Amino acid sequence: MLDLFTFSIVAHDAAVGAFGVAVATARPAVGALVPFVSLSGGIATQARVNTPKPVWNPDVPQAIDFFDTWQEVPNNVAYENAFKAQWELFIRHVCEDAPFRWSLLEGAKGVQLGDCALASWAERRWIDLPKLEA
């Protein structure tokens, strides 16, 4: 079977600890072929160096199993919530006089970005960020 492209996307919802994986390809029923997926979850990757480099010939059946080189992604890194981490730095700055590298203007830019992101989603269009000045 001819398989020219396969695209994958992985998403993680830290609030509930859920992962989502999607695969899109010209190959029918590819979901049944994606490795390392079970009821408990799983993610796989294929490094560029491990990706087969076939020569396409429509007269010869494809001898390469492109999924053989996929590797399970280890679940060994717990990423900190960036907003929580920055808030903790700010609290230390206020309570302990620890250094804090962001100004009130930087905080306002973060709020502006969040507001524009919501507007972009609601209006289904790009939103330009106006320059904020102190």
Buried (B, 14 or more C-beta within 10 A) or exposed (E): EEBEEBEBEEEEEEEEEEEEBEBEBEBEEBEEBBBBBEEEEBBBEBEEEEEEEEEEEEEEEEEEEBBEBBEEEEEEEEEEEEEEEBEEBBEEBEEEEEEBEEEEEEEEBEEBEEEBEEEEEEEEEEBEEEEEEE
